[in-house]
Amino acid sequence: ALPDVEAAPGEPDPAPVFEIKAAGKSFVDFQHDVTAEDVRLAHREGFISVEHLKRYTTLGMATDQGKSSNVPGLAIMAEALGKPIPEVGTTRFRPPYTAVSIGSLAAERFGDLKPERLTPMHDWHIANGARMYSAGLWYRPMIYGLAGETVEQAYVREAKATRDSAGIVDVSTLGKIAVQGPDAAEFLDRVYTNMFSTLAVGKARYGLMLREDGLAFDDGTTWRLGEQDFLMTTTTANAGKVMQHLEYFLDVIWPELKVTVTSVTDEWAGAAIGGPKARAILATCVTGTAVDNATLPFMGIVRGQIAGVPVMICRLSFSGEMAFEVYSGAGHGTHVWEALIEAGKPSGLVTYGLEALGTMRIEKGHVTGAEIDGRTTARDLHLDWMLSKKKPFIGSAMMDREGLITPDRLQLVGLVSLDNRPFNGGAHIVEELDEANPRDSIGHITACCYSPALGKHIALALVKGGKARHGTRAFVSDPLRNRFGPIEIVSNHFYDPDGSRMHG
């Protein structure tokens, strides 16, 4: 049996701490190999706070959090400082030495680290069978599936109906920034690669931004609402980054410009309605303005009312069809949305989600963050026509570096599956197929889908020297998912390449 343990009377009497200096190394922390000389070096370098000492030497940062090393380490520092050990202090102890609260382990049950962002029409989407999808911090409809439909069946139906008749999608998540002031146009000329000072009031223009290193940053349309009043739209994912980008250049680089930028993303609800019957549907429910070609040409802007609610309408297209973006105050978003859907019922208007939206943009060859990935240039994406030669802009000084203009860079192309099998995002493109011995990759798939307009499996990809490869054949190589097969490399503009459908 174990002997009984008797409690020692009185206060514990700790033994004094002293160092027996040796010729070799004297280890203080055996887990992180911190020596006595390391502690003295920290003192000489000015890291005399215990928290600085800890980070400079890693003393006490191992699994025991200093329980086997801190006392001698702190004693050495105390000697160097000429202070008693208690005055040197102790470091903060962390797990696994200190307990981890159950609340920390189950934190996700009590909310998210970042807020969930919901569009003004979110409740309508849920009530009408939308399957929701997380797009950054936003929740957006992926599909509006019918009973028994797979995701592919749903998005194919939605995309086909939009191209045949009309479809409507919630675009409230697009970043929206008000750019206002006497120098607003000049500021946009510097921010975008193309000119905005020449844009007429009541018109919109597609713009491209570069980073300072000359690589593509973001794209979107900007509307000129007045001489000194612009509404900039950005991609959903980059809205915050673009806002920081604009604020930095105004505050640090060009403080003399009289411009204010204000994030107004949450102030507006947006609905995009597109398809051959979209204009006729709008005409039945919009008052206060006409929507014919003369009144509302491509990239034109008008103001009117829908169901008594003031709206702004811009004729622009992401789907490749004749389309219109309708913006109303966020508080009236659902009311306007429902009015548009009611007006579209006789014409077969469908609601569609991100899958159909992505399918139609792939068919049209439009770029998103999958292609503007921080490594591509405007030329890689065939957007060099937007690079103004009349003015400098952010990135213009660096965009022609030798490494950014070589002809063998990864360039945007389209792919068509020749074995009629679906693609996988991220799959590699190779010139010769050897499943047992993978060949060098010449590119990768950025986005893929089944195209209801073409009746084929298609993809967008970034391929070395892609523009010169149009009409040639290669292979898709995806060993992880056992997908290999022949492909044809084509233009990224699969559908309506001359834009006749959206220009009407």
Buried (B, 14 or more C-beta within 10 A) or exposed (E): EEEEEEEEEEEEEEEEEEEEEEEEEBBBBEBBEBBBEBBBEBBEEEBBBBEEBBBBBBBBBBEBBBEBBBBBBBBBBBBBEEEEBEEBBBBEBEEEEEEEEEEEEEEEEEEEEEEEBBBBBBEBBBEEBBBBBEBBBBBBBBBBBEEEBEEBBBBBBBBBBBBBBBBBBBBBBBBBBBBBBEBBBBBBBBBBBBBBEEBEEBBBBBBBBBBBBBBBBBBBBBBBBEEBBBBBBBBBBBBBBBBEBBEEBBEEEBEEBEBEBEBBBEEBBBBBBBBBBBBBBBEEBBEEBEBEBEEBEBBBBBEBBBBEBBBBBBBBBBBBBBBBBBBBBBEBBBBBBEBBBBBBEEBBBBBBBBBBBBBBBBBBBBBBBBBBBEEBBBBBBBBBEBBEEEBEBBBBEBBEEEEBEEEEBBBBBBBBBBEEEEBBBEBBBBBEBEEEEEEEBBBBBBBBBBBBBEEBBBBBBBBBBBBBBEEEEBBBBBEEEEBBBBBBBBBBBBBBEEEEBBBB
